[in-house]
Amino acid sequence: MNIINNIYVCNPRDMHDFFKTWYFLNTDYNIKFYDTEMCRDFILANCGLLYCQVYDFLEDQTIKDFFWYLCVLYKKGGICVSSSITPLMPLKILMEEKTELLLCLHEENEELMFNSSFLASKKQNILIRSCIMWYVTRYQNDKPYSYENYECCKCMRSCTVMDKENIVLMDNITVQLLKKKENSITYNGVVFFNSDERSFNYIETRKTKLCVLMFYTEEEQYYAKVIHEINKKYCENHDIDIFITNERSSEKHVSWEPIAMVLQKLQQYDYVITLTSNCLFYCPGKNIYSIIESNDHYDIILSNENDSINSNVVIIKNTEYSFNALKELFCNDNNLQLNEVLNEQYSKNNYNLKDHTKVYEFGYIFSYSEQDIKYFPFILDTGNFDTVKRNKLVRRHYGYYFNQTFNENILINA
C-alpha cells in the first residue's frame, strides 16, 4: 500500500471517544493526536522557520489545521481526519492498493468544493507539495490575510484540475475521490463516514462582533501607554473594537471599573473582553477568536494565577445569564477588590457562576517564549517603571507591530 497506516488528528474534541471509535474499526492503524502547539513544533522541526511563520500567520483554525495536514502528509505520509467525522467502515476496505492521494469533495451551491475533513497521501506527494508552496508564495508576496484569500478550497482548486465528471486530472498520480453529501461521506455509493460538522465554510465564525475594554489609573499611565499601543494595533489588525479610558464611573474599588464598562457595552456585542492595564495581545499571528470559538458554550471565561482567580482577562458572552451574573456581582455593597469577590464567590459550592465559567490559566492572551518556540502563560510584571522599561518581551513585541526599536522614552513621556 502506498499510504502508510498512520492517522493524524488535530485538536480533537474528545480524544478518548475519538480513539475508541476509530481504533475499534482500524486496529492496524496508528492514531496520533496533535494540538496546536504540537503542530507548530512539528512544522518548525521538520519544515523550517519559514513554514512555521506561515503557520503563525494563518488566523482561522481550520486553515491552520489544513496547512499542518499538508506538512505532515508531505513529510510522513498517512491519513489526516477531522474529529467531527465518525467511521462506519474499516479504512482497509476504503484504501485501494495503488492509491497515492485521497481527497474528499462535496457540492455547495451546485459548485464542486474540496472538503478538508478527510485527506490522505503518500509521503512526498507532488500535489501536496504544490499546495504547501501555494500558501508559502502568498505569504511571501504579502497577500493580505482573510479567510477568502487563504481558504482550503481556493488552494486545492489552484493546484488541481477537475473535468466535468469531477475527476481530478493529475499525471502519474492515482487518486481516490470521496463524496460528501449532507452528513454522509461516501465512496462508490457506500457510506464510509458520518459527519457532524456544522458547515464546511467556517467563515461565519469570523462575523462574531467583539470588543476589548481596558481601564487604567493615573498611576499606571507611565507603562499603560505602551500596552495600549500594542493592543490597539492588534485589534485594528483583527477588526475588533477597543475602548480604553481612565475615567471613573463608580465609587467602588478601582478594580471594578472594567465590570462597569462591560455592563454598558455588552449588549452591543457578541463578546466583550476586559484586560487590565498590564495585559497585552502578545502574538500578532495568533487570534483571540480561536479561544472564543472553541469555548462558545461558556458564558464567562476567567483567568487564573497561582490557583487563584483574577480579573487580568475576562471574556464575557452576551447572554442573559452573564449580564445578570455580572450585574449581581457589581451590586455587591462593599469596597473589596474584584479579585477578592470573585474568589470568595467562586469558592462557594452553591454559587451558580461556577457551573458556567471556564477558568484559564493566563493573565495574557497568547505569548511567545524567549526562544519563539513554545507558547506559555506569561503575566507581564508591571509593578514598577524599571521592570517595564527593561522587559525584553515588551521591547521585542513592540517591534513586531511597529517595525521599529522599542523607544524607552515613550514611558517617560506618557
PAMI-305034 format. One record per residue (C-alpha): residue in one letter; chain; x, y, z. Coordinates in steps of 0.001 Angstrom, whole numbers. Example, Ala and Ser with C-alpha at 12.3 -4.5 7.8 and 13.67 -1.06 7.14 Angstrom:
2
(A,A,(12300,-4500,7800))
(S,A,(13670,-1060,7140))
// end
This chain:
414
(M,A,(0,0,0))
(N,A,(1331,3449,-983))
(I,A,(-209,5254,2012))
(I,A,(1160,4204,5403))
(N,A,(-1114,3276,8329))
(N,A,(-874,6492,10346))
(I,A,(-3965,8523,11274))
(Y,A,(-3316,12152,12286))
(V,A,(-5906,14105,14261))
(C,A,(-5565,17809,15042))
(N,A,(-7264,19362,18093))
(P,A,(-9768,16535,18724))
(R,A,(-12963,17451,20568))
(D,A,(-12712,14364,22782))
(M,A,(-9513,12358,22456))
(H,A,(-10806,9316,24370))
(D,A,(-14052,8969,22403))
(F,A,(-12275,9517,19101))
(F,A,(-9718,6822,19863))
(K,A,(-12397,4307,20879))
(T,A,(-14450,4913,17745))
(W,A,(-11592,4822,15258))
(Y,A,(-9397,2156,16774))
(F,A,(-12269,-334,17075))
(L,A,(-12547,-454,13271))
(N,A,(-8879,192,12476))
(T,A,(-6680,-1828,14824))
(D,A,(-3890,-1917,12208))
(Y,A,(-3557,1879,12219))
(N,A,(-1521,4145,14497))
(I,A,(-3578,7104,15764))
(K,A,(-1554,10239,16535))
(F,A,(-3083,13257,18292))
(Y,A,(-1726,16805,17889))
(D,A,(-2781,20059,19498))
(T,A,(-1948,23492,18077))
(E,A,(1346,23780,19955))
(M,A,(2468,20333,18795))
(C,A,(1537,21179,15203))
(R,A,(3685,24290,15350))
(D,A,(6598,22369,16872))
(F,A,(6349,19726,14138))
(I,A,(6433,22309,11348))
(L,A,(9365,24160,12903))
(A,A,(11384,20957,13432))
(N,A,(10580,19249,10116))
(C,A,(9933,22062,7645))
(G,A,(11823,25089,8949))
(L,A,(11268,28625,10190))
(L,A,(9628,29988,7024))
(Y,A,(6879,27368,7110))
(C,A,(6400,27992,10830))
(Q,A,(5952,31692,10083))
(V,A,(3272,30825,7522))
(Y,A,(1522,28659,10134))
(D,A,(1608,31531,12668))
(F,A,(334,33950,10022))
(L,A,(-2793,31908,9265))
(E,A,(-5544,33007,11650))
(D,A,(-8563,30751,11189))
(Q,A,(-8082,27447,12969))
(T,A,(-9483,25362,10094))
(I,A,(-6921,26856,7692))
(K,A,(-4072,26420,10197))
(D,A,(-5082,22765,10623))
(F,A,(-5198,22251,6866))
(F,A,(-1722,23734,6393))
(W,A,(-423,21383,9078))
(Y,A,(-2166,18444,7361))
(L,A,(-236,19284,4199))
(C,A,(3078,19485,6054))
(V,A,(2701,16232,7990))
(L,A,(1454,14333,4932))
(Y,A,(4325,15547,2776))
(K,A,(6930,14676,5420))
(K,A,(5423,11480,6838))
(G,A,(2530,10337,4650))
(G,A,(-666,8868,6080))
(I,A,(-4242,9978,6719))
(C,A,(-5482,13236,8268))
(V,A,(-9047,13251,9570))
(S,A,(-11276,15770,11283))
(S,A,(-12513,14843,14744))
(S,A,(-16007,15716,13504))
(I,A,(-16337,12581,11347))
(T,A,(-17198,9073,12589))
(P,A,(-16098,5899,10727))
(L,A,(-18736,3335,9764))
(M,A,(-16438,1010,7790))
(P,A,(-12780,-23,8230))
(L,A,(-10203,2025,6336))
(K,A,(-8653,-1139,4891))
(I,A,(-11836,-1590,2839))
(L,A,(-11684,2014,1604))
(M,A,(-7972,2374,829))
(E,A,(-7036,876,-2527))
(E,A,(-3593,-650,-3003))
(K,A,(-2355,1754,-5692))
(T,A,(-3850,4938,-4236))
(E,A,(-1347,7769,-3807))
(L,A,(-3798,10503,-2901))
(L,A,(-7309,10511,-1448))
(L,A,(-9468,13660,-1479))
(C,A,(-12963,14477,-262))
(L,A,(-15293,16612,-2407))
(H,A,(-18806,17954,-1997))
(E,A,(-21216,20242,-3759))
(E,A,(-22097,23627,-2339))
(N,A,(-24496,25832,-4302))
(E,A,(-24018,23434,-7238))
(E,A,(-20288,24133,-7262))
(L,A,(-17776,21361,-6646))
(M,A,(-15810,22083,-3466))
(F,A,(-12927,20466,-1662))
(N,A,(-13634,19294,1907))
(S,A,(-10754,19029,4378))
(S,A,(-12424,16574,6759))
(F,A,(-10513,13649,5193))
(L,A,(-7192,13838,3347))
(A,A,(-4718,11011,2701))
(S,A,(-1464,10901,779))
(K,A,(1755,9021,301))
(K,A,(4964,10643,1518))
(Q,A,(6429,13478,-626))
(N,A,(3417,13708,-2912))
(I,A,(3971,16358,-5578))
(L,A,(423,17721,-5283))
(I,A,(727,18103,-1509))
(R,A,(3968,19999,-2026))
(S,A,(2261,22273,-4577))
(C,A,(-426,23099,-2010))
(I,A,(2184,23902,639))
(M,A,(4041,26210,-1739))
(W,A,(748,27911,-2673))
(Y,A,(494,29107,935))
(V,A,(4181,29979,1207))
(T,A,(4141,32016,-2007))
(R,A,(1096,34012,-968))
(Y,A,(2692,34700,2409))
(Q,A,(5976,35820,823))
(N,A,(4101,38061,-1618))
(D,A,(2376,39814,1304))
(K,A,(-1100,38674,317))
(P,A,(-3348,40270,2992))
(Y,A,(-4883,37729,5328))
(S,A,(-8555,36926,5036))
(Y,A,(-10442,33667,5070))
(E,A,(-11255,34069,1372))
(N,A,(-7611,34689,383))
(Y,A,(-6274,31588,2155))
(E,A,(-9177,29129,2260))
(C,A,(-8536,25426,1618))
(C,A,(-10843,25260,-1416))
(K,A,(-9025,28038,-3214))
(C,A,(-5716,26272,-2572))
(M,A,(-6892,22898,-3880))
(R,A,(-8620,24352,-6931))
(S,A,(-5440,26248,-7794))
(C,A,(-3328,23091,-7599))
(T,A,(-5685,20592,-9285))
(V,A,(-7828,20332,-12408))
(M,A,(-11320,18832,-12442))
(D,A,(-13220,17713,-15534))
(K,A,(-16984,17563,-15989))
(E,A,(-17149,14157,-14308))
(N,A,(-15479,15651,-11227))
(I,A,(-12312,13600,-11804))
(V,A,(-9046,15136,-10681))
(L,A,(-6587,15092,-13570))
(M,A,(-3012,14653,-12375))
(D,A,(-391,12863,-14423))
(N,A,(1053,9750,-12830))
(I,A,(-915,10131,-9563))
(T,A,(-3530,7547,-8645))
(V,A,(-6389,9350,-6907))
(Q,A,(-9454,8242,-4955))
(L,A,(-12335,10678,-4542))
(L,A,(-14748,10613,-1616))
(K,A,(-18041,12472,-1979))
(K,A,(-19695,14346,884))
(K,A,(-23418,14924,781))
(E,A,(-25156,16407,3803))
(N,A,(-23843,14352,6780))
(S,A,(-22545,11350,4828))
(I,A,(-19167,10716,3166))
(T,A,(-19281,8008,507))
(Y,A,(-17058,6140,-1934))
(N,A,(-18593,4346,-4921))
(G,A,(-22007,4761,-3329))
(V,A,(-21001,3198,23))
(V,A,(-21230,5365,3161))
(F,A,(-17893,5195,4990))
(F,A,(-18227,8130,7413))
(N,A,(-20812,10256,9149))
(S,A,(-20040,13938,9662))
(D,A,(-21455,16225,12340))
(E,A,(-19547,19337,11276))
(R,A,(-21863,22324,11169))
(S,A,(-20707,23546,7782))
(F,A,(-17707,23305,5535))
(N,A,(-17375,27062,5225))
(Y,A,(-16361,28348,8645))
(I,A,(-16282,31982,7636))
(E,A,(-19459,32684,9614))
(T,A,(-17430,32333,12828))
(R,A,(-15457,35410,11774))
(K,A,(-18618,37521,11924))
(T,A,(-18566,37484,15718))
(K,A,(-18724,41076,16929))
(L,A,(-16005,41523,19517))
(C,A,(-14938,44373,21796))
(V,A,(-11929,44852,24108))
(L,A,(-12231,47092,27181))
(M,A,(-9330,48500,29191))
(F,A,(-9237,50793,32213))
(Y,A,(-6113,52368,33716))
(T,A,(-5400,54722,36617))
(E,A,(-3248,57852,36544))
(E,A,(-527,55940,38410))
(E,A,(-445,53254,35704))
(Q,A,(-256,55502,32677))
(Y,A,(3575,55548,32567))
(Y,A,(3578,51949,31321))
(A,A,(-23,51590,30119))
(K,A,(718,53712,27057))
(V,A,(2967,51008,25613))
(I,A,(465,48236,26330))
(H,A,(-2353,50291,24830))
(E,A,(-460,50917,21588))
(I,A,(119,47191,21166))
(N,A,(-3464,46235,21953))
(K,A,(-4881,48910,19664))
(K,A,(-2730,47629,16802))
(Y,A,(-3788,44049,17463))
(C,A,(-7476,44996,17472))
(E,A,(-7042,47031,14308))
(N,A,(-5430,44037,12569))
(H,A,(-8251,41687,13638))
(D,A,(-11229,44024,13149))
(I,A,(-12013,44239,16878))
(D,A,(-13376,47343,18600))
(I,A,(-11368,48607,21565))
(F,A,(-12208,51181,24258))
(I,A,(-9562,52494,26654))
(T,A,(-10254,55013,29400))
(N,A,(-9114,56262,32794))
(E,A,(-12406,57956,33695))
(R,A,(-14106,56571,36780))
(S,A,(-17808,55708,36653))
(S,A,(-18176,54247,40144))
(E,A,(-17120,54854,43730))
(K,A,(-16295,51190,44204))
(H,A,(-12730,49888,44279))
(V,A,(-10929,50798,41060))
(S,A,(-10657,47139,40024))
(W,A,(-14429,47142,39380))
(E,A,(-14255,49720,36585))
(P,A,(-13896,47108,33793))
(I,A,(-17081,45384,35001))
(A,A,(-18908,48710,34916))
(M,A,(-17700,49126,31319))
(V,A,(-18910,45620,30439))
(L,A,(-22407,46327,31730))
(Q,A,(-22508,49400,29495))
(K,A,(-21160,47714,26341))
(L,A,(-22125,44019,26500))
(Q,A,(-25475,44235,24755))
(Q,A,(-23849,45878,21723))
(Y,A,(-21503,42921,21054))
(D,A,(-21411,39124,20876))
(Y,A,(-18439,39052,23267))
(V,A,(-16652,41601,25419))
(I,A,(-13099,41097,26720))
(T,A,(-11699,43071,29633))
(L,A,(-7945,43412,30063))
(T,A,(-6155,45018,32972))
(S,A,(-3713,47775,32099))
(N,A,(-732,45375,32137))
(C,A,(-2193,42721,29792))
(L,A,(-1354,42666,26118))
(F,A,(-2019,40628,22995))
(Y,A,(1443,39201,22726))
(C,A,(1495,37232,19452))
(P,A,(379,39164,16351))
(G,A,(-191,35987,14308))
(K,A,(-2490,34297,16806))
(N,A,(-6150,35109,17060))
(I,A,(-8371,35540,20123))
(Y,A,(-11262,34167,18051))
(S,A,(-9771,30673,18435))
(I,A,(-10334,30758,22218))
(I,A,(-13870,32037,21765))
(E,A,(-14803,29581,19016))
(S,A,(-13575,26566,20967))
(N,A,(-15388,27650,24150))
(D,A,(-18583,29184,22812))
(H,A,(-20664,27067,25224))
(Y,A,(-19341,29102,28176))
(D,A,(-20919,32391,29250))
(I,A,(-17890,33692,31146))
(I,A,(-14187,32822,30969))
(L,A,(-11908,33930,33813))
(S,A,(-8136,33985,34174))
(N,A,(-6207,32239,36904))
(E,A,(-2890,32877,38626))
(N,A,(-1315,30684,41305))
(D,A,(-4574,28728,41780))
(S,A,(-6452,31949,42412))
(I,A,(-8957,33637,40102))
(N,A,(-8071,37120,38947))
(S,A,(-9521,39702,36602))
(N,A,(-6487,40102,34332))
(V,A,(-8528,38684,31459))
(V,A,(-12298,38184,31496))
(I,A,(-14181,37049,28380))
(I,A,(-17942,37580,28584))
(K,A,(-20519,36252,26137))
(N,A,(-23612,38360,25502))
(T,A,(-26207,36208,27251))
(E,A,(-28904,36971,29767))
(Y,A,(-27064,34790,32293))
(S,A,(-23720,36580,32048))
(F,A,(-25292,40052,32147))
(N,A,(-27339,39216,35244))
(A,A,(-24400,37452,36926))
(L,A,(-22100,40458,36474))
(K,A,(-24825,42883,37472))
(E,A,(-25410,40929,40688))
(L,A,(-21668,40822,41290))
(F,A,(-21277,44548,40705))
(C,A,(-24108,45366,43097))
(N,A,(-22152,43839,45974))
(D,A,(-22230,46549,48647))
(N,A,(-18557,46573,49570))
(N,A,(-15253,48120,48641))
(L,A,(-13326,44895,48108))
(Q,A,(-11174,44302,45066))
(L,A,(-12857,42390,42246))
(N,A,(-10365,39516,42578))
(E,A,(-11295,39020,46219))
(V,A,(-15002,38890,45457))
(L,A,(-14522,36514,42517))
(N,A,(-12531,34075,44619))
(E,A,(-14969,34314,47507))
(Q,A,(-17985,33692,45286))
(Y,A,(-16281,31015,43212))
(S,A,(-15270,29044,46299))
(K,A,(-18868,28701,47425))
(N,A,(-20207,25363,46257))
(N,A,(-23699,26720,45802))
(Y,A,(-22692,29688,43641))
(N,A,(-24038,29029,40151))
(L,A,(-21355,31051,38341))
(K,A,(-19044,28096,38872))
(D,A,(-21162,25923,36585))
(H,A,(-20995,28436,33745))
(T,A,(-17416,29651,33957))
(K,A,(-14246,28411,32316))
(V,A,(-11050,29224,34207))
(Y,A,(-7976,29756,32014))
(E,A,(-4505,29845,33480))
(F,A,(-3437,33074,31850))
(G,A,(-3105,36725,32577))
(Y,A,(-2290,37339,28921))
(I,A,(-3727,36466,25550))
(F,A,(-1097,34464,23508))
(S,A,(2594,34954,24124))
(Y,A,(5965,33900,22762))
(S,A,(8694,32370,24856))
(E,A,(12196,33838,24669))
(Q,A,(13093,31181,22061))
(D,A,(9966,31829,19941))
(I,A,(9253,28089,20001))
(K,A,(6514,27318,22526))
(Y,A,(3564,29322,23772))
(F,A,(3301,29594,27522))
(P,A,(1367,31519,30178))
(F,A,(3029,34855,30789))
(I,A,(1916,37628,33117))
(L,A,(3591,40950,32432))
(D,A,(5085,42268,35655))
(T,A,(4406,45998,35626))
(G,A,(4881,46653,39310))
(N,A,(7401,49428,38704))
(F,A,(8813,51605,35961))
(D,A,(12145,49795,35807))
(T,A,(10555,46384,35166))
(V,A,(8555,47593,32193))
(K,A,(11383,49659,30809))
(R,A,(13743,46686,30702))
(N,A,(11286,43931,29870))
(K,A,(12737,42165,26807))
(L,A,(9417,40631,25826))
(V,A,(7688,44005,25566))
(R,A,(10698,45548,23825))
(R,A,(10718,42834,21162))
(H,A,(6963,42676,20774))
(Y,A,(6736,46419,20186))
(G,A,(8969,45801,17182))
(Y,A,(6663,43032,15925))
(Y,A,(3830,45529,15494))
(F,A,(5543,48784,14638))
(N,A,(8701,47615,12818))
(Q,A,(10972,49751,14942))
(T,A,(13126,49591,18030))
(F,A,(11359,49889,21354))
(N,A,(11552,53532,22405))
(E,A,(12074,53677,26131))
(N,A,(11317,57426,26164))
(I,A,(7712,56546,25401))
(L,A,(7395,55582,29041))
(I,A,(8951,58785,30309))
(N,A,(6688,60958,28174))
(A,A,(3483,59096,28982))
// end
